[in-house]
Amino acid sequence: KKRKELAKLFANITTEDETFPEDHEGTPEAFNVELMKSQLLGLDWLKKNEESDKKGGILADGMGLGKTLQAIALIVTRPSDDPKKKTTLVVVPLNVLEQWKEEIKTKIKDEYALDVMIYHGDKAKKMTFSELSEYDVILTNYETVRQEWSNSQDGKGYHASERDARVKKNGKKATPIEKQLSLLGNECEWYRVILDEAHQIKNHEAGRSKAACALKATYRLCLTGTPIQGNISELYGLIKFLRIKPYDDFKMFEKDISLPLNGNNEYSKRQATIKLQYLVKSILKQRTFATKINGEPIMKMPEIEIKMTKIPFSADHAAFYKPRHDEYLKSRVGPDEMARNQGAFHRMMAMLMRARQAASHPLLCRDFTPPTLLKTSATLRLARDFAQDHRSVIIRVRNIIQAGGVFSCQHCKDPTLTNPLFFPCGHYVCQSCFSIHIEKLACPIALCKGPLSRETTIDFPTLKRAHFGTMFTADGLKTGGVKDDYLEKHKDEADKEAGLRLPQLREVRKGHTGTEYKQFLDRQYAPSAKIQEILKILRAIRKKDKKEKTLIFSEWTSMLDLIECAIEKTKAYRYERYDGDAAPKYRNEALKRFKEDDKCTVLLISIGAGNMGLNLNAANNVILHEPHANPTVEDQAIGRAFRKGQTKKVVVHKLVMSGHNNVEEMTVEEVHMKKRGLTSMAMGAGNKVDFEDLTQEEIAALLVSH
């Protein structure tokens, strides 16, 4: 059976360079824009794959080559014959929901218009699958799917037909179960499911990936320019979603591919490389700007220049950084220890995060905030409600405070934690673990995986204020209430108070405390060498052309706070900001102003929120404040500017701290090289296996081993 599955899988393997036939039928009649040759060939491939036993695949064209447009063309040209099963479900990151809807609306002629609905927020609580299936296209986001899957797993979900039958007991009162299953119920059979930015399901053990794989559909398509970002096993999440046999079985994928590639047997490695490249070529199509059609590049792009600037530590910064670096080195463990001891692995990752933050700016990991800068009244109410579900946690917190106020992170086991962050599930972690796991939207504690968001996370000082009243402040002393004008009355004392770390202050930017936060940040701010370099780059750009626009990326919104503070102090630049803390409406308005206002020349972006799906080719300068652990994430960020429609030379500035064998240099010199090598090998570059040159024995080995 497996031999037949492999034979089907490896049929019709595609090559990189292509030929566009003279008699090609051209752009579909329904479109009001002309598709490029590469997009038409991509559409042909998509249709062919849906018509094959695979019933889908991975479109991995480079950024800016129109993956979205090709997917829309597929929806239009291969509609369902069954009016009762006609709906394509498109799952996308939250920030591009409206962009997808607009693309469908503007690219298709009115007479062929598709009926499209965004399924998110309040609508997601009300509509049944029967109602959704009346539309041609449903657009939703990953978190909506994950939340419904989570409800189905813990018994909170029910199918529409069970709405009146199933209840849960809440004391003496019976109330309806909270959520119906409109995407994943037994009756939910989609015609097609498309995952945009499909690398979001690369971790096959995460709830987001399991939720996507639980969607039922006749056809499946993954759109991602980075199907493998740094680990071969990341490809498995996509294969599982696509249901590509036999490798949708993780044991088979591990046995044939991932384990041999990580082993020391060269023959086994070669066999695994061959199998991996066969697998990739059979289900994936990838083109870049340099790919040739009829001997000509797909698209002629302007020049791109990448400059890496190494910045030495100042004496003070080095003195601050070194202890954090030493702590990270002490926490490092080998692969065997990682496998045996998850706690040691999590602690190592937390220490690495602290070292990275210390290299960027001391304020990212220094306790310095006065107790007045606590969260807003809404968060205080959240903290007070916390005790209703977690009385035992409150008692434990009180005992720890009375014993000296030192916690142990429940994830990385750091025993020196003084400012834990509390989740709705009752668990608490350090800031580093929070920074690592917030984007996953699930509690990192084993066997919990409760929902996680910035809005429902409670910081330690707020929890103390809510439950212990006048007993304790951030410095452990008895005190009275905190007045709104505290900062104005106690400016000189502010620096001495212990409290929240800077990354925990993002919420206070909202509401009446935002002004206080800015005032306090102004007093605490000290320019780092990197920030000074950024200002130097901006001055050079301004001198060359006053209208040139610049994107500034950082992994941490708190780092963007500091950069923003520096830019404001110059009073020389009009800027906008795009990060996950702002509501989608305000993010979209910021992008509109940045694109359309010639005087707005700087956009500050958190790399987690803004490295995917955005078209920012109005800018031709990119500054990466710190190296990301994953080089493909950097590529995606650069791709916001270097994409179709860009007419100017693009200049990228990568800032890296230099000296003291610091983690930034290690990231660039070791991690990036290894991860890019893995990706190249999988996609067929570098160690490419020429399938036409394989011996009969090698080809047979691919099949006989099954």
TIROVO-708060 format. One record per residue (C-alpha): x, y, z; residue in one letter. Coordinates in steps of 0.001 Angstrom, whole numbers. Layout:
! TIROVO-708060
PT      xx      yy      zz lummi
PT       X       Y       Z     a
...
//
This chain:
! TIROVO-708060
PT      xx      yy      zz lummi
PT       0       0       0     k
PT    2732    2462     976     k
PT    4590    1702   -2255     r
PT    1513    2733   -4260     k
PT    1095    5859   -2160     e
PT    4696    6855   -2841     l
PT    4354    6182   -6561     a
PT    1333    8511   -6690     k
PT    3086   11103   -4570     l
PT    6202   11265   -6731     f
PT    4315   11537  -10021     a
PT    4505   14776  -12001     n
PT    7431   16329  -10130     i
PT    7892   19921  -11267     t
PT   11082   21715  -12258     t
PT   12146   25259  -11378     e
PT   12493   26999  -14751     d
PT    9362   26886  -16879     e
PT    8058   27305  -20394     t
PT    4955   29337  -21144     f
PT    3085   27782  -24101     p
PT    2100   30063  -26970     e
PT   -1437   28650  -27029     d
PT   -2090   29259  -23321     h
PT   -5660   30447  -22723     e
PT   -4440   33387  -20644     g
PT   -6089   35260  -17789     t
PT   -9468   33855  -16671     p
PT  -12460   35774  -18008     e
PT  -13635   36627  -14488     a
PT  -10573   38767  -13730     f
PT  -10331   42488  -14400     n
PT   -6518   42442  -14107     v
PT   -4012   40604  -16276     e
PT   -2195   37777  -14528     l
PT    1543   37414  -15080     m
PT    2849   34361  -16910     k
PT    4202   32947  -13659     s
PT     787   33347  -12042     q
PT    -962   31640  -14942     l
PT    1465   28713  -14769     l
PT     944   28643  -11016     g
PT   -2817   28481  -11537     l
PT   -2343   25586  -13972     d
PT    -296   23759  -11338     w
PT   -2894   24403   -8628     l
PT   -5696   23040  -10792     k
PT   -3632   20014  -11813     k
PT   -2827   19207   -8194     n
PT   -6469   19432   -7150     e
PT   -7377   17083   -9965     e
PT   -4708   14582   -8846     s
PT   -4788   12152   -5935     d
PT   -3061   14779   -3788     k
PT   -6094   17125   -3981     k
PT   -3936   20113   -3104     g
PT    -417   21260   -2358     g
PT    1856   24057   -1202     i
PT    2283   27235   -3243     l
PT    5552   28671   -1932     a
PT    6301   31506   -4345     d
PT    8511   34253   -2999     g
PT    7018   37344   -1406     m
PT    5393   39696   -3875     g
PT    4785   37141   -6647     l
PT    1035   36961   -6095     g
PT     200   33829   -4101     k
PT   -3081   35424   -3009     t
PT   -4025   36270   -6585     l
PT   -3307   32718   -7761     q
PT   -5440   31309   -4939     a
PT   -8332   33618   -5856     i
PT   -7989   32513   -9476     a
PT   -8235   28894   -8323     l
PT  -11428   29657   -6395     i
PT  -12957   31296   -9475     v
PT  -11880   28727  -12075     t
PT  -12586   25537  -10103     r
PT  -15955   26105   -8420     p
PT  -17908   23253   -6899     s
PT  -20547   21394   -8892     d
PT  -22515   20834   -5691     d
PT  -24400   23962   -4510     p
PT  -24676   22386   -1039     k
PT  -20897   22074    -773     k
PT  -19516   25120   -2530     k
PT  -17732   27159     138     t
PT  -14006   27818     292     t
PT  -12751   28541    3812     l
PT   -9671   30787    3869     v
PT   -7725   30936    7151     v
PT   -5387   33924    7430     v
PT   -3540   35997   10052     p
PT   -5859   38536   11654     l
PT   -4055   41516   10141     n
PT   -4843   40498    6534     v
PT   -8533   39572    6830     l
PT   -9694   42851    5310     e
PT   -6892   42756    2738     q
PT   -8096   39376    1433     w
PT  -11672   40614    1198     k
PT  -10535   43695    -706     e
PT   -8406   41607   -3103     e
PT  -11357   39372   -3958     i
PT  -13623   42379   -4448     k
PT  -11271   44418   -6630     t
PT   -9708   41694   -8790     k
PT  -12929   40023   -9971     i
PT  -15418   41556  -12407     k
PT  -18802   42484  -10989     d
PT  -20662   39906  -13068     e
PT  -18492   37143  -11551     y
PT  -18445   38568   -8008     a
PT  -18095   36105   -5153     l
PT  -20195   36267   -2003     d
PT  -17616   36784     753     v
PT  -17940   37076    4529     m
PT  -15421   37637    7319     i
PT  -16104   35204   10162     y
PT  -14501   36772   13209     h
PT  -15466   38361   16503     g
PT  -19147   38673   17362     d
PT  -20249   37001   14130     k
PT  -18245   33934   15092     a
PT  -20481   33461   18123     k
PT  -23759   33462   16229     k
PT  -23599   31881   12767     m
PT  -24082   28178   12067     t
PT  -22288   26175    9404     f
PT  -25534   26018    7446     s
PT  -25561   29821    7288     e
PT  -21857   30035    6449     l
PT  -22199   27530    3615     s
PT  -24444   29970    1733     e
PT  -21337   32054     955     y
PT  -18760   31361   -1750     d
PT  -15847   32325     500     v
PT  -15544   32523    4278     i
PT  -12518   34399    5626     l
PT  -11442   33681    9185     t
PT   -8288   33831   11280     n
PT   -6181   31136   12923     y
PT   -7180   32022   16477     e
PT  -10897   31674   15708     t
PT  -10297   28160   14377     v
PT   -8028   27288   17306     r
PT  -10541   28531   19857     q
PT  -13335   26463   18334     e
PT  -11088   23406   18251     w
PT  -10204   24009   21904     s
PT  -13902   24186   22788     n
PT  -14509   20906   20980     s
PT  -11703   19249   22952     q
PT  -12756   20310   26442     d
PT  -16474   19757   26018     g
PT  -17444   23415   25787     k
PT  -18447   23117   22153     g
PT  -21544   21615   20599     y
PT  -22959   21132   17138     h
PT  -25817   23312   15937     a
PT  -28245   20379   16099     s
PT  -27446   19987   19811     e
PT  -28051   23633   20689     r
PT  -31196   23016   22726     d
PT  -30199   19639   24109     a
PT  -26807   20200   25718     r
PT  -26386   22266   28844     v
PT  -23782   22547   31542     k
PT  -24418   22837   35242     k
PT  -23375   25992   37047     n
PT  -24475   25464   40616     g
PT  -28264   25174   40551     k
PT  -28612   27031   37301     k
PT  -28415   25325   33907     a
PT  -27009   27462   31097     t
PT  -26337   26693   27413     p
PT  -22874   25571   26405     i
PT  -20931   28625   25255     e
PT  -20004   27993   21636     k
PT  -21386   26040   18728     q
PT  -18995   24390   16292     l
PT  -19560   26284   13053     s
PT  -16208   25425   11458     l
PT  -15357   22002   12891     l
PT  -18695   20339   13620     g
PT  -19687   16952   12223     n
PT  -21710   18643    9489     e
PT  -18917   21080    8544     c
PT  -17711   19823    5153     e
PT  -15904   22557    3210     w
PT  -15312   22407    -521     y
PT  -11808   23795    -117     r
PT   -9657   25062    2755     v
PT   -6824   27513    2056     i
PT   -4240   28412    4701     l
PT   -2509   31735    4073     d
PT     892   32149    5752     e
PT     617   28407    6348     a
PT    3904   28246    8250     h
PT    1730   29324   11184     q
PT     927   25610   11644     i
PT    4562   24449   11463     k
PT    4456   23133   15055     n
PT    2288   20053   14586     h
PT    1870   19672   18349     e
PT     405   23161   18845     a
PT   -3326   23770   19091     g
PT   -3284   26037   16036     r
PT   -1908   23218   13871     s
PT   -4223   20575   15305     k
PT   -7185   22875   14736     a
PT   -6293   23447   11075     a
PT   -5779   19722   10513     c
PT   -9213   19008   11995     a
PT  -10954   21037    9262     l
PT  -12768   18760    6816     k
PT  -12515   19584    3097     a
PT  -12308   18009    -344     t
PT   -9347   20176   -1393     y
PT   -6556   21779     623     r
PT   -4004   24452    -207     l
PT   -1135   25986    1766     c
PT     239   29413     848     l
PT    3623   30275    2350     t
PT    6880   31689    1093     g
PT    8705   29904    3926     t
PT    7458   26305    4266     p
PT   10636   25427    6185     i
PT   12044   28114    8442     q
PT   14690   26263   10394     g
PT   13656   22713   11211     n
PT   12796   19944    8759     i
PT   10026   18742   11072     s
PT    8209   22044   10447     e
PT    7242   20691    7035     l
PT    5315   17889    8701     y
PT    2649   20273   10020     g
PT    1780   21234    6434     l
PT    1940   17634    5189     i
PT    -412   16532    7941     k
PT   -2879   19288    7027     f
PT   -2685   18293    3337     l
PT   -3094   14600    4275     r
PT    -245   13564    1991     i
PT     229    9825    2418     k
PT    2275    8080    3686     p
PT    4050   11018    5310     y
PT    1008   12381    7122     d
PT    1940    9668    9623     d
PT    4552   11321   11855     f
PT    6261    8023   12649     k
PT    6796    7450    8931     m
PT    8020   11017    8381     f
PT   10376   10681   11326     e
PT   11677    7257   10289     k
PT   12290    8140    6632     d
PT   13321   11786    6844     i
PT   13869   13689   10075     s
PT   15773   11074   12100     l
PT   18222   10081    9310     p
PT   18889   13741    8469     l
PT   19848   14376   12084     n
PT   21963   11225   12329     g
PT   25597   10503   11489     n
PT   25201    7821    8809     n
PT   26068    9487    5492     e
PT   24275    6887    3351     y
PT   21104    7259    5418     s
PT   21406   11037    5169     k
PT   21626   10860    1374     r
PT   18596    8565    1198     q
PT   16653   10887    3487     a
PT   17700   13920    1428     t
PT   16485   12226   -1750     i
PT   13150   11344    -164     k
PT   12715   14831    1257     l
PT   13443   16533   -2052     q
PT   11156   14139   -3909     y
PT    8443   14897   -1370     l
PT    8921   18652   -1667     v
PT    9013   18622   -5467     k
PT    5843   16543   -5683     s
PT    3632   18743   -3508     i
PT    5244   22180   -3639     l
PT    5744   24875   -6249     k
PT    8166   27700   -5536     q
PT    9388   30514   -7764     r
PT   11501   33551   -6974     t
PT   12056   36799   -8862     f
PT   15027   35098  -10530     a
PT   13105   32030  -11765     t
PT   13052   32017  -15567     k
PT   10109   31523  -17898     i
PT   11058   31057  -21542     n
PT   14583   32040  -20524     g
PT   13577   35370  -18961     e
PT   13323   36196  -15227     p
PT    9765   36291  -13881     i
PT   10143   39877  -12804     m
PT   12907   42423  -13057     k
PT   13427   43922   -9638     m
PT   15442   46953   -8586     p
PT   18748   46453   -6823     e
PT   18790   45422   -3166     i
PT   21732   46152    -870     e
PT   22077   44522    2543     i
PT   24405   46213    4999     k
PT   25382   44588    8279     m
PT   26570   47124   10832     t
PT   28448   45749   13837     k
PT   28144   48013   16856     i
PT   30567   47773   19805     p
PT   29327   47743   23400     f
PT   29984   50775   25544     s
PT   31748   50045   28834     a
PT   28535   50499   30848     d
PT   26466   48385   28468     h
PT   29090   45620   28477     a
PT   29118   45584   32276     a
PT   25328   45223   32281     f
PT   25279   42587   29536     y
PT   28020   40225   30727     k
PT   26204   38764   33795     p
PT   23141   37973   31632     r
PT   25363   36355   29022     h
PT   27105   34274   31689     d
PT   23732   33125   33057     e
PT   22758   32000   29574     y
PT   26016   30075   29115     l
PT   25488   28325   32457     k
PT   21976   27296   31402     s
PT   23010   25740   28068     r
PT   22365   22011   27737     v
PT   23044   19503   24973     g
PT   20451   17767   22754     p
PT   20277   14677   24974     d
PT   19659   16728   28104     e
PT   17006   18781   26268     m
PT   15150   15597   25381     a
PT   15291   14300   28963     r
PT   14684   17544   30821     n
PT   12148   19968   29376     q
PT   12591   22250   32373     g
PT   16276   22684   31562     a
PT   15417   23473   27943     f
PT   12813   26069   28896     h
PT   15191   27693   31364     r
PT   17885   27873   28686     m
PT   15461   29566   26271     m
PT   14412   32037   28960     a
PT   18040   32886   29731     m
PT   18717   33311   26013     l
PT   15805   35736   25744     m
PT   17159   37768   28663     r
PT   20617   37899   27105     a
PT   19160   39036   23779     r
PT   17139   41759   25479     q
PT   20154   42872   27516     a
PT   22182   43162   24313     a
PT   19494   45347   22752     s
PT   18918   47770   25631     h
PT   19324   47505   29426     p
PT   15824   48885   30026     l
PT   14294   45806   28383     l
PT   15205   43654   31373     c
PT   15649   46083   34253     r
PT   13078   46433   37022     d
PT   12480   50152   37267     f
PT    8856   51181   37157     t
PT    7167   53118   39973     p
PT    4061   51498   41469     p
PT    1801   54211   40083     t
PT    2264   52795   36603     l
PT       3   49862   37268     l
PT   -2626   48700   34855     k
PT   -5947   50375   34274     t
PT   -9122   49883   36277     s
PT  -10353   47223   33836     a
PT   -7275   45125   34535     t
PT   -7679   45689   38269     l
PT  -11190   44242   37989     r
PT   -9717   41294   36104     l
PT   -7188   40810   38898     a
PT   -9919   40918   41551     r
PT  -12012   38364   39640     d
PT   -8945   36111   39459     f
PT   -9495   35041   43081     a
PT  -12911   33560   42334     q
PT  -11354   30786   40253     d
PT   -7916   30618   41843     h
PT   -8213   31216   45564     r
PT   -5407   28736   46248     s
PT   -3094   30724   43961     v
PT   -3853   33942   45853     i
PT   -3059   32213   49155     i
PT     211   30920   47699     r
PT    1114   34407   46435     v
PT     447   35894   49873     r
PT    2689   33301   51515     n
PT    5469   33931   48982     i
PT    5265   37694   49549     i
PT    5499   37230   53299     q
PT    8489   34906   52782     a
PT   10400   37462   50738     g
PT    8557   37747   47414     g
PT   10729   35448   45270     v
PT    8840   33090   42932     f
PT    9905   30223   40692     s
PT    8717   30418   37065     c
PT    6319   27532   36473     q
PT    7675   27042   32952     h
PT   11461   27541   32900     c
PT   11832   27000   36682     k
PT   13851   30204   37137     d
PT   14041   30397   40959     p
PT   14762   34147   41117     t
PT   11479   35504   39759     l
PT   10214   38683   41451     t
PT    7627   39908   38923     n
PT    5588   36961   37610     p
PT    2814   37328   35053     l
PT    -442   35508   35834     f
PT   -2672   33835   33223     f
PT   -6457   33227   33399     p
PT   -5760   29512   33957     c
PT   -3940   30329   37217     g
PT    -381   29637   36097     h
PT    2396   32222   36273     y
PT    5663   32641   34364     v
PT    8580   35019   34006     c
PT    8693   37824   31444     q
PT   11058   35872   29178     s
PT    8728   32868   28938     c
PT    5813   35238   28358     f
PT    7698   36932   25491     s
PT    8449   33568   23908     i
PT    4928   32114   24159     h
PT    2547   35075   23824     i
PT    2384   34703   20036     e
PT    1295   31057   20472     k
PT   -1798   32276   22366     l
PT   -1731   29303   24733     a
PT    -378   28751   28232     c
PT    3042   27054   27922     p
PT    2598   24897   31026     i
PT    2396   21202   30129     a
PT   -1131   19731   29954     l
PT   -2739   23169   30299     c
PT   -2665   25074   26988     k
PT   -5306   27468   28292     g
PT   -6044   30558   26161     p
PT   -3494   33345   26500     l
PT   -3597   36992   25468     s
PT   -2019   40267   26539     r
PT   -5420   41614   27573     e
PT   -6086   38813   30077     t
PT   -2564   38613   31528     t
PT   -2180   40113   35012     i
PT    1112   41535   36249     d
PT    2281   40974   39821     f
PT    1961   44568   41145     p
PT   -1618   44771   39859     t
PT   -2468   41440   41496     l
PT    -987   42674   44780     k
PT   -2867   45944   44570     r
PT   -6139   44112   43869     a
PT   -5907   41516   46641     h
PT   -3700   42865   49376     f
PT   -4825   46503   49332     g
PT   -2596   48595   51543     t
PT    -472   45651   52707     m
PT    2188   45820   50047     f
PT    3574   48000   47305     t
PT    6214   47030   44802     a
PT    8951   47569   47379     d
PT    7141   45582   50060     g
PT    6332   48556   52343     l
PT    2955   49430   53773     k
PT    1344   52279   51911     t
PT   -1915   53979   51070     g
PT   -3679   54405   47752     g
PT   -1926   55565   44611     v
PT   -2981   58877   43127     k
PT   -3021   59628   39416     d
PT    -642   62546   39869     d
PT    1995   60439   41662     y
PT    4632   60989   39016     l
PT    4353   64732   39116     e
PT    4785   64722   42901     k
PT    7481   62063   43115     h
PT    9667   62481   40050     k
PT   12897   62192   42003     d
PT   11794   59025   43784     e
PT   10536   57242   40687     a
PT   13889   55777   39709     d
PT   14279   54087   43084     k
PT   10979   52230   43069     e
PT   10807   48590   41996     a
PT    7894   47401   39894     g
PT    7043   46297   36404     l
PT    9606   45682   33720     r
PT    9287   47784   30622     l
PT    7738   44986   28509     p
PT    4914   44762   31065     q
PT    3988   48427   30578     l
PT    2432   48198   27146     r
PT   -1091   48146   28505     e
PT    -678   51462   30316     v
PT    -284   53222   26981     r
PT   -4039   52776   26717     k
PT   -6386   55076   28603     g
PT   -5528   57874   31000     h
PT   -2211   56353   32136     t
PT    -635   56581   28694     g
PT     589   60124   29287     t
PT    2173   59103   32588     e
PT    3940   56240   30875     y
PT    5433   58533   28240     k
PT    6522   61051   30851     q
PT    8188   58354   32881     f
PT    9838   56809   29817     l
PT   11212   60209   28826     d
PT   12964   60480   32184     r
PT   14266   56910   32171     q
PT   15352   56908   28533     y
PT   19034   56712   27699     a
PT   20174   56299   24074     p
PT   21794   52992   23217     s
PT   24483   52613   20562     a
PT   21925   50965   18285     k
PT   19392   53750   18671     i
PT   22098   56291   17900     q
PT   22950   54283   14774     e
PT   19281   54298   13735     i
PT   19139   58087   14067     l
PT   22350   58333   12045     k
PT   20818   56198    9269     i
PT   17622   58284    9266     l
PT   19647   61500    8957     r
PT   21555   60078    5977     a
PT   18325   59028    4271     i
PT   16766   62445    4905     r
PT   19828   64160    3452     k
PT   19640   62016     307     k
PT   15877   62293    -266     d
PT   13355   63858    2128     k
PT   10528   61686     788     k
PT   12193   58269    1138     e
PT   10409   56065    3655     k
PT   11909   53664    6196     t
PT   10632   50569    8011     l
PT   12142   49905   11462     i
PT   11586   46380   12807     f
PT   12088   45022   16311     s
PT   10948   41824   17963     e
PT    9828   43653   21104     w
PT    7195   46380   21255     t
PT    8980   47702   24335     s
PT   12077   48254   22192     m
PT    9890   50152   19750     l
PT    8819   52323   22704     d
PT   12445   53323   23240     l
PT   13090   53939   19537     i
PT    9880   55977   19375     e
PT   11046   58020   22354     c
PT   14336   58790   20576     a
PT   12613   59761   17326     i
PT   10182   62038   19155     e
PT   13031   63813   20909     k
PT   14574   64740   17523     t
PT   11300   66430   16436     k
PT   12508   65793   12893     a
PT   10367   62907   11646     y
PT    6693   62183   11234     r
PT    6161   58491   11959     y
PT    3519   55811   12441     e
PT    3527   52575   14400     r
PT    2224   49062   13694     y
PT    2223   46406   16419     d
PT     -16   43760   17941     g
PT   -1086   45929   20878     d
PT   -3219   48190   18666     a
PT   -6675   47222   17422     a
PT   -6847   46204   13727     p
PT   -8733   49413   12866     k
PT   -5943   51633   14217     y
PT   -3230   49502   12634     r
PT   -4875   49823    9237     n
PT   -5264   53586    9664     e
PT   -1569   53865   10560     a
PT    -590   51967    7401     l
PT   -2828   54172    5267     k
PT   -1249   57345    6635     r
PT    2259   55961    6169     f
PT    1603   55025    2544     k
PT    -271   58162    1518     e
PT    1356   60983    3497     d
PT    4617   62105    1859     d
PT    5711   63737    5112     k
PT    5316   60509    7090     c
PT    8636   58775    6443     t
PT    9105   56258    9283     v
PT    7072   53200   10286     l
PT    7906   51346   13508     l
PT    6851   47697   13244     i
PT    6950   44742   15620     s
PT    8326   41885   13580     i
PT    5710   39501   14963     g
PT    2771   41605   13774     a
PT    4158   43148   10605     g
PT    6427   40663    8862     n
PT    3608   38836    7061     m
PT    1051   39777    4467     g
PT    1667   43530    4336     l
PT    2540   45443    1174     n
PT    4812   48294    2230     l
PT    6651   48970   -1013     n
PT    6134   52686    -390     a
PT    9292   52254    1700     a
PT   12671   51394     236     n
PT   14748   51434    3428     n
PT   14578   48696    6069     v
PT   16261   48690    9491     i
PT   16355   45445   11500     l
PT   17145   46527   15054     h
PT   18245   43066   16206     e
PT   18860   39719   14469     p
PT   15934   37344   14728     h
PT   16582   33739   15708     a
PT   14937   32688   12451     n
PT   16497   34188    9297     p
PT   13375   33568    7222     t
PT   11454   35910    9532     v
PT   13971   38603    8612     e
PT   13481   37760    4929     d
PT    9737   38199    5334     q
PT   10252   41572    6986     a
PT   12514   42721    4140     i
PT    9896   41410    1721     g
PT    7425   44013    2939     r
PT    9458   46568     954     a
PT   11284   44432   -1626     f
PT    8306   43143   -3573     r
PT    6291   43640   -6747     k
PT    5716   47330   -7417     g
PT    8967   48491   -5836     q
PT   10730   50897   -8208     t
PT   13622   52125   -6061     k
PT   16796   50510   -4831     k
PT   16097   48834   -1481     v
PT   18676   49269    1275     v
PT   18547   46972    4309     v
PT   20456   47782    7508     h
PT   21020   44865    9892     k
PT   22278   46022   13292     l
PT   24328   43538   15320     v
PT   26146   44091   18614     m
PT   29846   43279   18382     s
PT   32256   41880   20953     g
PT   32106   39821   24154     h
PT   31062   36775   22083     n
PT   27504   38073   22464     n
PT   24314   36247   21524     v
PT   23594   38490   18535     e
PT   26862   37554   16842     e
PT   26229   33913   17713     m
PT   22771   34141   16144     t
PT   24086   35567   12881     v
PT   27197   33418   12574     e
PT   25893   30066   13793     e
PT   22112   29817   13890     v
PT   21374   31645   10630     h
PT   23930   29634    8690     m
PT   22558   26320    9955     k
PT   18903   27186    9363     k
PT   19484   28544    5881     r
PT   21433   25390    5072     g
PT   18549   23167    6156     l
PT   16062   25130    4086     t
PT   18296   25096     998     s
PT   18827   21365    1297     m
PT   15114   20653    1610     a
PT   14157   22930   -1276     m
PT   16844   21472   -3500     g
PT   19480   24214   -3462     a
PT   23096   23626   -2531     g
PT   23036   19873   -1871     n
PT   20510   19436   -4634     k
PT   19870   15912   -5815     v
PT   19392   15683   -9576     d
PT   16507   13250   -9873     f
PT   17376   12403  -13467     e
PT   20833   11219  -12349     d
PT   19620    8836   -9646     l
PT   20523    5204  -10145     t
PT   17795    2604  -10444     q
PT   18959    1229   -7096     e
PT   18492    4620   -5425     e
PT   15057    5100   -6939     i
PT   14086    1587   -5902     a
PT   15359    2241   -2389     a
PT   12803    5005   -2021     l
PT   10014    2510   -2598     l
PT   11440    -750   -1246     v
PT   12022     809    2171     s
PT    8256     875    2505     h
//
